[in-house]
Amino acid sequence: MSTSILETKDLFYDYSGLQVLTGVNLQVEKGERHAIIGPNGAGKTTLFNVITGLYAPCRGKVIFKGQNVSGFKPHKLSRLGMGRSFQITSTFHNLTAFENIRMGVLSRMGIRFNMFQRVDKLKDVTRETDVVLRRINLHRESAVPANALSYGKHRALEVSLAMSTNPDLVMLDEPTAGMSRDETHSAVDLIRRLTEGKTMVIVEHDMDVVFSLADRITVLHHGKVLAVGAPNEIKNMQEVKDAYLGHGGV
Amino acid sequence: MNKFVRNLIMWVVFLAVAGAAPHVLGIVKTNVLVELATFALFAVSLNLLLSFTGVLSFGHALFYGVGAYTTALLLYHVEGFPLIPALLLSGLAAGLAGLILSPLLVRVTGTAFAMLTLAFGQLMYILCLKFREVTGGEDGVAGYDIPPLNIPGVASLDMLDSTVFYYFTVVVCVIGIMIMWFFTKTPLGQVVVGIRDNSLRVDYLGYRVRHTKAIIFALSGFFAGIAGSLFALFQGVVSTDGVLHVMVSFYPIMAILIGGIGTFFGPILGSGILIVLEDMIMRYTERAELVTGLLFIIVVLYVPGGFVWLWMGLVARFKARKLRMSKEVEA
């Protein structure tokens, strides 16, 4: 618990005047499962998008593996070892499950501009893709187009696509959004299994998921960090209860 | 193995038909086939953008025109310029045009892309129309010699012989189409399809979306340029209306939509339908667009996606029925 893999320093972001992030100081230690929670409109998703390079911060810094990566484009962050999943399922919907995962595997192996070999002749890519599909229990559906998968499986594909580049830090944006109780349960298992030995940051509304997965929790409120701590501490903190229930505030 | 045998049979049939065609059909029909092959190559090159990258270009004539003018001007100004280098240089010039435009084109998709390509296509049209000293304006470039194909020590093939030129065109087009087909099977070809489906995700997986798109624009431009060059060699005259007119851009889009969008071989079928139909109508009237346009509307309304999809739908239905029947027998 000493080296932090991801850090944000005094991060500001506004949507043309609407201040969403007002000085976020976040610290994610290497190897931990870190959850970001907060009431609606706290700026969780914005924070997520700023960290993963979709938006450049207005002020402040994002530090990943000791390097200032503020304003880096997603593909650059991906190559540095950051992966992300999306709240609204965002796979390659016309491609099969196999082809979806293969996109990540190709990138991981650094095969990004190869136009002189057939992709199905690259044996190690095929093998590695099969391994991934087996791990997420999708090997029987490998030839099924992503948009024909059941919702739960599609979400599983979404999360494993983020993992397919083998990132050191994976950012999951509400991985269980819209799932039934059973699906949520197996999704949590899957996430726990996939992120073994990795660092994970998760934004989640479902408190059961948060408390069963996270080692540490950051509470975001009005674009600022309200509290940081272990799940048990957070559960009993008066400020957090107030923020969620709406009295007091900051 | 089964697939291999099927492919082998298809190739044998194709080669036999393509080989025998000029001897069976006569000169006039052979020339129609030359047109067809060139057009198919052009349509497939556009299809790389439309079906695989997912962007609609209204200005593909630009690359076709650059290829055609390059060939015409080279042969006009440099005496004895050999055939194959002229062909390849035309392709490279068009590919280069694609690369030059790509910094702008990779930034936009959808309607903006269509409008931007339309603008560039029209810009090229006007440029060539007004830059009379070089391009000859409306009259175009004509009167250049078509060089023979010299294979040192083997033969010198006269390209003015329609049969010989037909074989030459077919070989060039088949090679070109095969290279593009191969491309769609490579990792880069997969990334391109990924960009079509979800370019943001491709970015998040660590690929450079814009660089990848630039490569595909250059490649698509290259083969459109080769098709333009074949046109120049075939017609012996290159003018703005012949190679840069906006209809030159629209026609392959029609071929793709009639043949089958989203498939690799659909555009070839579409090209066949359009060119053969046009040839048949031309016997009765000059206004071929009346009929081809009508066909286009009918396809868009009743066979959305094109004939390849109609065929695949029928096959699927047939298979389903067979499956059901065998199940009933079992029961």
Chai-1 contact restraints between the chains, C-beta under 6 A:
chainA,res_idxA,chainB,res_idxB,connection_type,confidence,min_distance_angstrom,max_distance_angstrom,comment,restraint_id
A,P74,B,D203,contact,1.0,0.0,6.0,A-B,restraint_1
A,P74,B,Y204,contact,1.0,0.0,6.0,A-B,restraint_2
A,H75,B,D203,contact,1.0,0.0,6.0,A-B,restraint_3
A,H75,B,G206,contact,1.0,0.0,6.0,A-B,restraint_4
A,H75,B,Y207,contact,1.0,0.0,6.0,A-B,restraint_5
A,H75,B,R208,contact,1.0,0.0,6.0,A-B,restraint_6
A,S78,B,Y204,contact,1.0,0.0,6.0,A-B,restraint_7
A,S78,B,G206,contact,1.0,0.0,6.0,A-B,restraint_8
A,R79,B,G206,contact,1.0,0.0,6.0,A-B,restraint_9
A,R84,B,Y204,contact,1.0,0.0,6.0,A-B,restraint_10
A,S90,B,N198,contact,1.0,0.0,6.0,A-B,restraint_11
A,S90,B,R201,contact,1.0,0.0,6.0,A-B,restraint_12
A,F92,B,G194,contact,1.0,0.0,6.0,A-B,restraint_13
A,F92,B,D197,contact,1.0,0.0,6.0,A-B,restraint_14
A,F92,B,N198,contact,1.0,0.0,6.0,A-B,restraint_15
A,N94,B,D197,contact,1.0,0.0,6.0,A-B,restraint_16
A,M103,B,G194,contact,1.0,0.0,6.0,A-B,restraint_17
A,M103,B,L205,contact,1.0,0.0,6.0,A-B,restraint_18
A,G104,B,L205,contact,1.0,0.0,6.0,A-B,restraint_19
A,L106,B,P187,contact,1.0,0.0,6.0,A-B,restraint_20
A,S107,B,L205,contact,1.0,0.0,6.0,A-B,restraint_21
A,S107,B,G206,contact,1.0,0.0,6.0,A-B,restraint_22
A,I111,B,P187,contact,1.0,0.0,6.0,A-B,restraint_23
A,R112,B,Y207,contact,1.0,0.0,6.0,A-B,restraint_24
A,F113,B,L188,contact,1.0,0.0,6.0,A-B,restraint_25
A,N114,B,P187,contact,1.0,0.0,6.0,A-B,restraint_26
A,N114,B,L188,contact,1.0,0.0,6.0,A-B,restraint_27
A,M115,B,F183,contact,1.0,0.0,6.0,A-B,restraint_28
A,M115,B,T186,contact,1.0,0.0,6.0,A-B,restraint_29
A,M115,B,L188,contact,1.0,0.0,6.0,A-B,restraint_30
A,R118,B,K185,contact,1.0,0.0,6.0,A-B,restraint_31
A,V119,B,T186,contact,1.0,0.0,6.0,A-B,restraint_32
A,V119,B,P187,contact,1.0,0.0,6.0,A-B,restraint_33
A,V119,B,Q190,contact,1.0,0.0,6.0,A-B,restraint_34
A,T165,B,L205,contact,1.0,0.0,6.0,A-B,restraint_35
A,T165,B,G206,contact,1.0,0.0,6.0,A-B,restraint_36
